[in-house]
Amino acid sequence: MAKPKSNKRISDESVVETIIQLCAATGMEGTVRPEDVAMELYPEDWQSLTKRIRLTARQLAEVGHICIMRKGEVADPNDFKGVYRLQIDPKFFEL
């Protein structure tokens, strides 16, 4: 039986704030799974947010707020595939 679609609206600002808060909370060495961001925002249907989180993470990385990590290395926000993690960029605290 298919799950009914929810009409829950999550603002772009909420996505940005949640990514920044979770990344900042892990400190300079920690990383955050995009799934954790999605679950924080919408535990009932977190999978529906994964593409949106990826896009928002890319935008935040482009402006230097976070880093997208792949296999322990900083990835190009415009060219990364597969499993990734999010990490606060040290420059974020200088803003």
C-alpha positions in Angstrom: 0.0 0.0 0.0 1.4 3.4 -1.0 2.1 6.0 1.5 -0.2 9.0 1.2 1.5 12.2 0.2 1.9 14.8 2.8 1.3 18.5 2.3 3.9 19.5 4.9 5.8 22.6 3.6 9.4 23.1 4.7 10.9 26.5 3.9 14.2 27.0 2.1 15.3 28.9 5.2 14.6 25.9 7.4 16.7 23.7 5.2 19.6 26.2 5.2 19.4 26.7 9.0 19.2 23.0 9.8 22.3 22.2 7.6 24.3 25.1 9.2 23.2 24.2 12.8 24.0 20.5 12.5 27.3 21.1 10.8 28.3 23.8 13.3 27.3 21.5 16.2 29.8 18.9 15.0 32.7 21.3 15.1 35.6 21.7 12.7 36.3 17.9 12.4 32.8 16.4 12.4 30.6 15.7 9.5 26.8 15.4 9.1 25.0 12.9 6.9 22.4 14.5 4.6 20.0 11.9 5.8 20.4 13.3 9.3 19.4 16.8 8.1 16.4 15.3 6.3 15.3 13.4 9.4 15.7 16.5 11.6 13.4 18.4 9.2 10.8 15.8 8.4 11.1 12.4 10.2 7.9 11.0 8.8 9.0 11.3 5.1 12.7 12.3 5.2 13.5 10.6 1.9 11.4 13.2 0.0 13.9 15.9 1.0 17.2 14.3 -0.1 17.4 16.0 -3.5 16.5 19.4 -2.0 19.2 18.9 0.7 21.8 18.1 -1.9 20.9 21.2 -3.9 21.0 23.4 -0.8 24.3 21.9 0.3 25.8 22.6 -3.1 24.6 26.3 -2.8 26.0 26.6 0.7 29.3 25.1 -0.4 29.6 27.5 -3.3 29.4 30.5 -1.0 31.8 29.0 1.6 29.5 28.2 4.5 30.0 24.4 4.4 32.2 21.8 2.6 30.9 18.8 0.8 33.1 15.8 1.8 33.6 12.6 -0.3 35.9 9.9 1.1 37.4 12.3 3.6 38.3 14.9 1.0 36.6 18.2 0.1 34.6 17.6 -3.1 33.8 20.1 -5.9 30.2 21.2 -5.1 29.4 21.2 -8.8 30.8 17.8 -9.5 30.3 15.1 -6.8 28.5 11.8 -6.9 27.5 9.1 -4.5 27.7 9.2 -0.7 28.7 12.5 0.8 28.9 14.3 4.1 28.6 17.9 5.1 31.1 19.8 7.2 31.2 23.4 8.4 33.7 25.4 6.5 36.3 27.1 8.8 35.6 30.4 6.9 32.0 30.3 8.2 33.1 31.4 11.7 35.0 34.3 10.2 31.8 35.8 8.7 
